Amino acid sequence: MVRAGVGISIQADVSAAVAEASTAALERSGGADFAIVFATPGPAQEPTRLLSTAVEALGTQRVVGATAHGVLGAGIECEGESSVAVMAVNGLDAEPFLVSAARGEEARVGAEIASRMTGEPGAEDLIVVLPDPRLDTDKLVRGLDALRPAQIVGAGAADPFSDSPAQWCGRDVESEAVAGIALRGVRARVGVTQACRPATELLSVTRAQGNWVLELDGRPALDVYREAALGPLADDLARAAAFVLVAFPQDEVSSLRPGSYLVRHVIGFSPENRAFALPEEVTRGQRIALAIREPEAARSDLKAMLAAQGGESASVGLYFNCCARGSAFFGVPGLESAYLQHAFSDVPIAGMFGSYEIGPIGGIGHGRPQLLTYTGVLALIDS
């Protein structure tokens, strides 16, 4: 039988915070075969104390985690303050890992994780990865294909601008590393919720050069972009870039169905050429759409994702959320945690606000792991 518990603390003293959160988690789990610990940069400035207290309080060396922009669980969200979240789990077969010195070796991280697992990754495995966001994320995520057919979820640790991101396993703390845990022989349902709504139908790239989109459906690409932006945003392209994104559908069947496309920022504009640039190359004939990032769309998408995952309980859940979501985006403190609590009141769920997210696009199944932005990734786990 799987038992799990979650505890959160905002105490300023790191040892007191970890002890309080661990005690609360253990009250429900009854013990810990392993634990996941997320901490904001404040507590993580004293990683030795953080992990020493966690190991002693939880009674296990099998503790993994990373720094986070914020933490969530038990219906609570903590952003912009010192906080620690602890999830203690009993009854699951788990293999924690810490891949050190990953800079320059990002493409091999997936294979390295696979080599440390007992037996090959299988369809009934869920692998949680918590990378340093300063690594080459594109190469790292592509390399995680080595772990398929396992499902892969996770999030980038807190950004490097406030404090150095940290990843940990047991009492070991690293930077420029990838921490995580492989949960073996589980049934996992993974859902992805996005913060955007399509503002156009699928459009064909009719002219492109490298990263520059020159024409969409035979029209100047920037003209199409301005039309999607509407109002003042159409004249303020620097501001529009934060709200008008580009959607990349993953297959023609899914099209622009919620949870079935990737979104990327526009990284440059050329008014003289009436074009815009993307962070990756585009080709003639490629199908893309423009999407608007907005709270109402995100709220509706979250409700739809939770409804799709409902109807069946779970033993434990993990939620990896974008640091660009949360109370500042929704205008309501704790909205996502409240929705999670309402949908799965009997399921202990813990999570973090990350620099980016990792998960499959296209809903439940064993799809390829993708680099995600502005998303929430929910993994519901049963043995």
Salt bridges, closest charged atoms under 4 A:
ASP13 OD1 - ARG49 NH2 2.85
GLU46 OE1 - ARG49 NH1 2.66
GLU95 OE1 - ARG184 NH1 3.16
GLU105 OE1 - ARG108 NH1 3.14
GLU112 OE2 - ARG116 NE 2.87
ASP125 OD1 - ARG184 NE 3.07
ASP132 OD2 - ARG134 NH2 2.88
ASP145 OD2 - ARG368 NE 3.20
ASP159 OD2 - HIS69 ND1 3.40
GLU176 OE2 - ARG103 NE 2.88
GLU215 OE2 - ARG207 NE 3.45
ASP223 OD2 - ARG274 NH2 2.47
GLU227 OE2 - ARG219 NH2 2.56
GLU280 OE1 - ARG264 NE 3.73
GLU294 OE2 - ARG197 NE 2.86
GLU312 OE2 - ARG187 NH1 3.03
GLU336 OE2 - ARG325 NH2 2.82
ASP382 OD2 - ARG187 NH2 3.70
